């Protein structure tokens, strides 16, 4: 690897966003080389639920059959529970998909890598991008360290798909986000051996006070059991992960009942620093898809879907422009603008759900509506599937209706209702201003 090699595009990181980018570029007839430090299959610290919109992205990439062969059940329904109210519903069709999947990252990422190779991409495992190569102010390649030694690989486009702690972003000086939100939830998860007769076609979420927990049946006969406690409990979870995890499950009776007859079969993994952000994600000869450029708190399970979709879109937009520097830079900017417009409302919605607080009186009234109206419940799940925008399902007039009903409810805490209304109004003004600024 001592010589200088040439390709049409280089992708640093071959997991979800990187493989999706490589697949799209290779399908367009471009020579693409993807490099990753890992040797696949390889695990990574990540939850891994895909709602219908994310499963549709696997289908668009040609990876769905390979991924489903790993054995995760199709989850055709979902339940959300809080304040003593349980809502159940199904998904609308998204590109011929109306189910969710929860697939462990080791198998999911390996399936994507194999799909990229099948499309014609070269994937080099156990290979590190040690540094970037610049030429006249443009990114022109990478310096590699791998099993065969060191070398230089040059290309008109370098894609940094190397995650939240992106080394590519750091070397480009764009690691500091231009838009961010600290969020208030930590993340702790483990795998449980699920009951054979359990509801393995249902993805479930519970809220109890400021606690939030989910159970997602996954491959291997197991279930991913995820807790999202207030970030202020982070020290407790770091000091005693298993004890804090078990104590939190006991605080949620509905979740505890779902896990009756199940057995935890893995250690508890904890993450406590999960700010949402947008980083600058394109420039002269470079782009940052996936978590390298944009990240949302996992409370809404949108990260893998967006990594797949905007990795694919990056490859599709960049492929025809690789022979013209000015056209390539325009294509990369157009891609970044598209992602920001498409993701800004999901980002704002996620940040609200990432507030580690008890349900507000308005949320309780919403759950009552969802329980009574199956079509409204389907619309609510369509937001998670990215088929509809949050504002299309619950607009200002809906919020006003919920507020009036909450105020009229016997024994209502009027101050709590009015505080919730005031915050919703402030959020709406801020969010609309932010969306207008990006053309959404």
C-alpha positions as CSV (number, residue, x, y, z in Angstrom):
1,X,0.0,0.0,0.0
2,X,3.0,2.3,-0.4
3,X,1.9,3.7,-3.8
4,X,-0.7,6.4,-4.6
5,X,-4.0,4.8,-5.6
6,X,-7.0,6.5,-7.3
7,X,-10.7,6.1,-7.0
8,X,-13.9,8.1,-7.9
9,X,-14.9,8.3,-4.2
10,X,-13.6,7.3,-0.8
11,X,-15.9,6.5,2.1
12,X,-14.5,6.5,5.6
13,X,-16.6,4.3,7.7
14,X,-18.6,1.3,6.2
15,X,-21.5,1.0,8.6
16,X,-25.0,2.3,7.8
17,X,-24.4,5.7,6.3
18,X,-21.1,4.6,4.7
19,X,-22.4,1.5,3.1
20,X,-25.5,3.3,1.8
21,X,-23.3,5.9,0.2
22,X,-21.1,3.3,-1.3
23,X,-24.0,1.3,-2.7
24,X,-25.5,4.3,-4.5
25,X,-22.1,5.3,-5.9
26,X,-21.3,1.8,-7.1
27,X,-24.7,1.3,-8.7
28,X,-24.0,4.5,-10.7
29,X,-20.9,2.9,-12.1
30,X,-18.3,4.7,-9.9
31,X,-15.3,3.2,-8.4
32,X,-15.8,3.6,-4.7
33,X,-13.5,2.4,-1.9
34,X,-14.9,2.2,1.6
35,X,-12.6,1.7,4.6
36,X,-13.4,0.8,8.2
37,X,-11.3,0.0,11.3
38,X,-13.6,-2.9,12.1
39,X,-13.7,-6.4,10.7
40,X,-17.3,-7.3,10.0
41,X,-19.5,-8.6,11.6
42,X,-18.7,-6.1,14.3
43,X,-20.8,-4.6,17.1
44,X,-21.1,-1.0,18.0
45,X,-22.7,0.9,20.9
46,X,-26.1,1.6,19.3
47,X,-29.8,0.8,19.7
48,X,-31.3,-0.4,16.4
49,X,-35.0,0.0,15.8
50,X,-36.1,0.7,12.3
51,X,-39.7,1.9,11.8
52,X,-41.4,1.4,8.5
53,X,-39.6,4.3,6.9
54,X,-36.2,2.8,7.8
55,X,-37.2,-0.7,6.6
56,X,-38.2,0.9,3.3
57,X,-34.7,2.4,3.1
58,X,-33.2,-1.1,3.4
59,X,-35.5,-2.2,0.6
60,X,-34.4,0.7,-1.6
61,X,-30.7,-0.2,-1.0
62,X,-31.4,-3.9,-1.9
63,X,-30.4,-5.1,1.5
64,X,-33.8,-6.0,3.0
65,X,-33.8,-9.7,2.1
66,X,-30.3,-10.1,3.5
67,X,-31.3,-8.3,6.7
68,X,-34.6,-10.2,7.2
69,X,-32.7,-13.4,6.9
70,X,-31.1,-12.6,10.2
71,X,-34.4,-13.5,11.8
72,X,-35.9,-10.4,13.4
73,X,-39.7,-10.6,13.6
74,X,-41.7,-8.1,11.6
75,X,-43.4,-5.7,14.1
76,X,-46.7,-4.8,12.5
77,X,-48.0,-3.0,15.6
78,X,-46.8,-0.6,18.3
79,X,-48.1,0.3,21.8
80,X,-47.4,3.4,23.8
81,X,-48.5,3.7,27.4
82,X,-48.5,6.5,29.9
83,X,-50.7,8.0,32.6
84,X,-52.6,4.8,32.8
85,X,-53.5,5.0,29.1
86,X,-52.4,2.4,26.6
87,X,-52.6,3.1,22.9
88,X,-52.1,0.4,20.2
89,X,-51.9,0.9,16.4
90,X,-50.4,-0.2,13.1
91,X,-48.3,1.5,10.5
92,X,-49.4,3.0,7.1
93,X,-47.6,1.7,4.1
94,X,-44.2,3.3,3.2
95,X,-42.9,2.1,-0.1
96,X,-44.7,-1.3,0.3
97,X,-43.5,-1.6,3.9
98,X,-45.8,-1.5,6.9
99,X,-43.7,-3.1,9.6
100,X,-40.8,-2.3,11.9
101,X,-37.6,-4.3,12.4
102,X,-35.1,-4.4,15.3
103,X,-31.8,-6.0,14.1
104,X,-28.6,-6.1,16.1
105,X,-25.9,-3.9,14.6
106,X,-23.4,-6.6,14.1
107,X,-25.7,-8.4,11.7
108,X,-27.2,-5.3,10.2
109,X,-23.9,-3.6,9.4
110,X,-22.4,-6.8,8.0
111,X,-25.4,-7.2,5.7
112,X,-25.0,-3.7,4.5
113,X,-21.3,-4.2,3.8
114,X,-22.1,-7.3,1.8
115,X,-24.7,-5.4,-0.2
116,X,-22.1,-2.7,-0.9
117,X,-19.7,-5.3,-2.2
118,X,-22.4,-6.9,-4.3
119,X,-23.1,-3.5,-5.8
120,X,-19.5,-3.2,-6.8
121,X,-17.9,-1.2,-4.0
122,X,-14.5,-2.2,-2.6
123,X,-14.7,-2.4,1.2
124,X,-11.4,-2.6,3.1
125,X,-11.7,-3.8,6.6
126,X,-9.2,-3.2,9.5
127,X,-8.1,-0.1,7.6
128,X,-7.8,3.3,9.3
129,X,-8.0,6.7,7.6
130,X,-5.0,8.2,9.4
131,X,-5.3,11.7,7.8
132,X,-6.8,13.7,4.9
133,X,-5.0,14.7,1.8
134,X,-5.5,18.3,0.5
135,X,-4.8,19.8,-2.9
136,X,-5.3,23.5,-3.4
137,X,-7.8,23.9,-0.5
138,X,-9.8,20.8,-1.5
139,X,-10.0,17.5,0.2
140,X,-8.3,15.2,-2.4
141,X,-7.9,11.9,-0.6
142,X,-6.9,10.0,2.6
143,X,-3.7,8.5,4.0
144,X,-4.5,4.9,5.0
145,X,-3.1,2.4,7.5
146,X,-4.1,-1.2,7.1
147,X,-3.0,-4.8,7.1
148,X,-0.7,-4.2,4.1
149,X,0.9,-1.1,5.5
150,X,0.5,2.6,4.8
151,X,-0.5,4.3,1.6
152,X,-2.4,7.1,-0.1
153,X,-5.7,6.9,-1.8
154,X,-7.0,9.9,-3.9
155,X,-10.4,10.7,-5.2
156,X,-12.6,13.8,-6.1
157,X,-14.9,13.0,-3.1
158,X,-14.1,11.9,0.5
159,X,-17.1,10.9,2.6
160,X,-16.7,11.0,6.3
161,X,-19.3,8.4,7.6
162,X,-17.4,7.8,10.8
163,X,-19.9,8.6,13.5
164,X,-20.5,11.1,16.2
165,X,-16.8,11.4,17.1
166,X,-15.9,11.8,13.4
167,X,-12.2,12.1,12.8
168,X,-13.0,13.5,9.4
169,X,-15.1,16.3,10.9
170,X,-12.4,17.0,13.4
171,X,-9.7,17.3,10.8
172,X,-11.9,19.6,8.7
173,X,-12.5,21.8,11.7
174,X,-16.3,21.3,11.6
175,X,-16.7,19.1,14.7
176,X,-18.4,21.9,16.6
177,X,-22.1,21.9,15.7
178,X,-23.8,25.0,14.4
179,X,-27.1,23.8,15.9
180,X,-27.4,21.6,18.9
181,X,-29.6,20.6,21.8
182,X,-28.2,19.1,25.0
183,X,-31.2,16.8,25.7
184,X,-32.1,15.3,29.1
185,X,-32.2,11.6,28.7
186,X,-29.5,8.9,29.1
187,X,-29.6,5.5,27.5
188,X,-29.2,2.1,29.1
189,X,-30.0,-1.2,27.2
190,X,-29.6,-4.9,27.4
191,X,-30.9,-8.0,25.6
192,X,-33.4,-10.4,27.1
193,X,-34.4,-13.8,26.0
194,X,-38.0,-13.2,24.9
195,X,-41.0,-15.5,25.6
196,X,-41.7,-17.7,22.6
197,X,-45.4,-16.9,23.0
198,X,-44.7,-13.3,23.7
199,X,-46.1,-10.4,21.6
200,X,-43.1,-10.4,19.2
201,X,-45.0,-8.5,16.5
202,X,-45.4,-5.4,18.8
203,X,-42.9,-2.6,19.6
204,X,-43.7,-1.2,23.0
205,X,-43.0,2.0,24.9
206,X,-43.9,3.0,28.5
207,X,-43.7,6.3,30.4
208,X,-43.9,6.4,34.1
209,X,-43.1,9.8,35.7
210,X,-39.9,11.0,34.1
211,X,-38.8,7.5,33.1
212,X,-39.2,6.0,29.6
213,X,-38.7,2.4,28.6
214,X,-39.1,0.3,25.5
215,X,-39.1,-3.4,24.5
216,X,-38.4,-4.2,20.8
217,X,-38.3,-7.9,19.8
218,X,-35.1,-8.6,17.8
219,X,-33.1,-11.4,16.1
220,X,-32.0,-14.5,17.9
221,X,-35.2,-14.9,19.9
222,X,-34.3,-11.9,22.1
223,X,-35.7,-8.5,22.8
224,X,-33.8,-5.2,23.0
225,X,-34.9,-3.7,26.3
226,X,-34.0,0.0,26.4
227,X,-34.4,2.5,29.3
228,X,-34.0,6.3,28.8
229,X,-33.8,7.7,32.4
230,X,-33.2,11.4,33.2
231,X,-29.6,12.3,32.4
232,X,-29.3,13.3,36.1
233,X,-29.3,9.6,37.0
234,X,-26.2,9.1,34.8
235,X,-23.9,8.7,37.7
236,X,-26.1,6.1,39.3
237,X,-26.2,4.1,36.1
238,X,-22.4,4.4,35.6
239,X,-21.7,3.3,39.2
240,X,-24.1,0.3,39.2
241,X,-25.4,-0.3,35.6
242,X,-27.2,-3.6,36.4
243,X,-28.7,-2.4,39.7
244,X,-29.9,0.9,38.3
245,X,-31.3,-0.8,35.3
246,X,-33.3,-3.4,37.3
247,X,-34.6,-0.7,39.7
248,X,-35.8,1.4,36.9
249,X,-37.7,-1.5,35.3
250,X,-39.5,-2.1,38.6
251,X,-40.7,1.6,38.5
252,X,-42.7,0.8,35.3
253,X,-45.3,-1.9,36.0
254,X,-46.4,-2.3,32.4
255,X,-42.8,-2.9,31.3
256,X,-42.2,-5.3,34.2
257,X,-45.3,-7.2,33.2
258,X,-44.1,-7.4,29.6
259,X,-40.8,-8.9,30.8
260,X,-42.4,-11.6,33.0
261,X,-41.0,-14.9,31.9
262,X,-38.1,-13.2,30.1
263,X,-34.4,-13.4,31.2
264,X,-31.7,-10.8,30.7
265,X,-28.9,-12.4,28.7
266,X,-26.4,-9.6,28.2
267,X,-24.7,-6.9,30.3
268,X,-26.2,-3.5,30.5
269,X,-24.7,-0.9,28.2
270,X,-24.9,2.8,29.1
271,X,-24.5,6.1,27.3
272,X,-25.1,9.4,29.0
273,X,-23.9,12.1,26.6
274,X,-26.4,12.2,23.7
275,X,-26.8,15.8,22.4
276,X,-28.7,16.3,19.2
277,X,-26.9,18.4,16.5
278,X,-26.3,19.5,13.0
279,X,-22.7,20.0,11.8
280,X,-21.6,21.6,8.6
281,X,-21.6,18.6,6.4
282,X,-20.3,19.5,2.9
283,X,-17.5,21.4,1.3
284,X,-14.8,21.3,-1.4
285,X,-14.5,17.6,-2.1
286,X,-16.1,16.3,1.2
287,X,-19.4,15.4,2.9
288,X,-20.5,14.0,6.2
289,X,-23.6,11.7,6.2
290,X,-25.0,9.8,9.2
291,X,-24.1,10.7,12.7
292,X,-20.9,12.4,11.5
293,X,-23.0,15.3,10.3
294,X,-26.4,15.1,12.1
295,X,-27.6,13.2,15.2
296,X,-30.9,13.0,17.0
297,X,-31.5,11.7,20.5
298,X,-32.4,7.9,20.2
299,X,-35.7,8.4,21.9
300,X,-37.5,8.5,18.5
301,X,-35.3,5.9,16.8
302,X,-34.6,7.9,13.7
303,X,-30.8,7.6,13.4
304,X,-30.4,4.5,11.3
305,X,-33.2,5.5,8.9
306,X,-31.6,8.9,8.3
307,X,-28.1,7.4,7.9
308,X,-29.4,5.0,5.2
309,X,-31.6,7.5,3.4
310,X,-29.1,10.4,3.3
311,X,-26.2,8.2,2.6
312,X,-28.1,6.9,-0.4
313,X,-29.1,10.4,-1.5
314,X,-25.5,11.6,-1.2
315,X,-24.3,8.9,-3.5
316,X,-27.2,9.5,-6.0
317,X,-26.5,13.3,-6.1
318,X,-22.8,13.1,-6.2
319,X,-22.2,10.3,-8.7
320,X,-23.1,12.3,-11.9
321,X,-20.9,15.3,-10.8
322,X,-17.6,13.6,-9.8
323,X,-15.9,14.7,-13.0
324,X,-16.6,18.4,-12.5
325,X,-15.4,20.1,-9.2
326,X,-17.9,23.0,-9.3
327,X,-20.8,20.7,-10.1
328,X,-19.7,18.3,-7.4
329,X,-19.6,21.1,-4.8
330,X,-23.1,22.3,-5.9
331,X,-24.4,18.7,-5.6
332,X,-22.9,18.3,-2.1
333,X,-24.5,21.6,-1.0
334,X,-27.8,20.6,-2.4
335,X,-27.6,17.3,-0.6
336,X,-26.8,19.0,2.7
337,X,-29.7,21.4,2.3
338,X,-32.1,18.6,1.4
339,X,-31.2,16.7,4.6
340,X,-31.5,19.7,6.8
341,X,-35.0,20.7,5.3
342,X,-36.2,17.1,5.6
343,X,-34.8,16.5,9.1
344,X,-35.4,19.8,10.9
345,X,-38.9,19.1,12.1
346,X,-38.0,15.5,13.2
347,X,-35.1,17.1,15.1
348,X,-37.3,19.6,16.9
349,X,-39.9,16.9,17.7
350,X,-37.2,14.5,19.0
351,X,-35.8,17.2,21.3
352,X,-39.2,17.7,22.9
353,X,-39.6,14.0,23.6
354,X,-36.0,13.9,25.0
355,X,-37.1,16.2,27.9
356,X,-36.9,13.8,30.8
357,X,-40.2,15.0,32.4
358,X,-43.5,13.5,33.4
359,X,-46.2,13.7,30.8
360,X,-47.8,17.2,30.6
361,X,-51.6,17.5,30.9
362,X,-51.7,18.1,27.1
363,X,-49.8,14.9,26.4
364,X,-52.3,13.0,28.6
365,X,-55.2,14.4,26.7
366,X,-53.4,13.4,23.4
367,X,-53.1,9.8,24.6
368,X,-56.8,9.8,25.4
369,X,-57.5,10.9,21.8
370,X,-55.1,8.3,20.4
371,X,-56.8,5.5,22.4
372,X,-60.2,6.5,21.1
373,X,-59.3,7.1,17.5
374,X,-57.5,4.4,15.6
375,X,-56.8,6.6,12.6
376,X,-55.3,9.3,14.8
377,X,-53.1,6.6,16.4
378,X,-52.0,5.4,13.0
379,X,-51.1,9.0,12.1
380,X,-49.1,9.3,15.3
381,X,-47.1,6.2,14.4
382,X,-46.7,7.6,10.9
383,X,-44.6,10.4,12.4
384,X,-42.2,7.8,13.8
385,X,-42.1,6.1,10.3
386,X,-41.4,9.5,8.7
387,X,-44.4,9.2,6.5
388,X,-45.9,12.4,8.1
389,X,-44.6,15.4,9.8
390,X,-45.4,16.0,13.5
391,X,-47.1,19.3,12.6
392,X,-49.4,17.4,10.1
393,X,-50.7,15.2,13.0
394,X,-50.8,17.7,15.8
395,X,-51.0,21.4,14.9
396,X,-51.7,24.6,17.0
397,X,-55.5,24.2,16.7
398,X,-55.2,20.6,18.0
399,X,-53.0,21.9,20.9
400,X,-55.6,24.5,21.8
401,X,-58.4,21.8,21.8
402,X,-56.3,19.6,24.1
403,X,-55.7,22.5,26.4
404,X,-59.3,23.4,26.7
405,X,-60.2,19.9,27.5
406,X,-57.4,19.6,30.0
407,X,-58.6,22.8,31.8
408,X,-62.2,21.4,31.9
409,X,-61.3,18.1,33.3
410,X,-62.4,17.6,37.0
411,X,-59.6,18.1,39.4
412,X,-57.3,19.7,36.7
413,X,-54.2,21.5,37.8
414,X,-54.8,24.7,35.9
415,X,-51.4,26.1,36.6
416,X,-49.8,23.0,35.1
417,X,-52.0,23.2,32.1
418,X,-51.2,26.8,31.5
419,X,-47.5,26.2,31.9
420,X,-47.7,23.5,29.3
421,X,-49.6,25.8,26.9
422,X,-47.1,28.6,27.4
423,X,-44.2,26.3,26.6
424,X,-45.9,24.9,23.6
425,X,-46.5,28.4,22.3
426,X,-42.8,29.4,22.8
427,X,-41.7,26.2,21.1
428,X,-44.0,26.8,18.2
429,X,-42.7,30.3,17.6
430,X,-39.1,29.2,17.8
431,X,-39.5,26.1,15.7
432,X,-41.4,27.9,12.9
433,X,-38.6,30.5,12.8
434,X,-36.0,27.8,12.6
435,X,-37.8,25.9,9.9
436,X,-38.3,29.1,7.8
437,X,-34.6,29.8,8.0
438,X,-33.8,26.5,6.3
439,X,-36.7,26.6,3.8
440,X,-38.7,23.9,5.4
